[in-house]
Amino acid sequence: MRQVVLDTETTGLDPKDGHRIIEIGALEIVGRRLTERRLHHYLNPERDIDPGALAVHGIDNEFLRDKPKFADIACELLDFVRDAEVIIHNAAFDLEFLDAELARVGLPPFATHCAKVTDSLALARELHPGKRNSLDALCERYQVNHAHRTLHGALLDAGLLAEVYLAMTRGQDALAMELDVVASAEELGPLDGADLLVLPASAEEAAAHEAILDRIAKEAKVVVWRAAAA
């Protein structure tokens, strides 16, 4: 089954209080490998962002002023996830926001548009009961590099979650043993790193990220992330 890893950023914690989605990021997995297909949008929420949410993702009202509204990208989003298994970390949170946004434009709930929704947080709790299972904690547990995650971001977090999810479900690779023919290591030959798929940020996404950091830097007394990246 085709899979989509999805994440959102929002103006606050509860859509019942009128909070909205301000960023959606989604990546496609086919055959347990990331493809080059992705969906990413910043969105104008038509309301102010709570200070607590701003501290988490660093996306401010001014940056979003000229961005599309959810209604403008709703059909594109639903086409991207259609008939796919959608993987979300703490799915209940994102689904509540997605359903609220879809209801505003007269569309059915999110889960009705895809094959299924898998909560990677619930899966992590089953695999690691009693342990921390935040995205950062899982990155550390599965040795996924997240040093660049100084702030939350929907596309960034979807990429990290994709790596974590593939690591958590690696045992599924054993199903290949059910095939009639299984190639040996000698037959496969050495692994070629050139086959690894890299999904760099587009020039527009990189510029948008730098613009956010510039605004944060003007208000911060100490700026460490650019020095660390230098």
Buried (B, 14 or more C-beta within 10 A) or exposed (E): EBBBBBBBBBBBEEBEEEBBBBBBBBBBBEEEEBEEBBBBBBBBBEEEBBEEBBEEBBBBBEBBEEBEBBBEBBEEBBEBBEEBBBBBBBBEBBBBBBBBBBEBEEBEEBBEBBBEBBBBBBBBEEEBEEEEBEBBBBBEBBEBEBEEBBBBBBBBBBBBBBBBBBBBBEEEEEEEEEEEEEEEEEEEEEEEEEEEEEBEBEEEBEEBBEEBBEBBEEEEEEEEBEEEEE
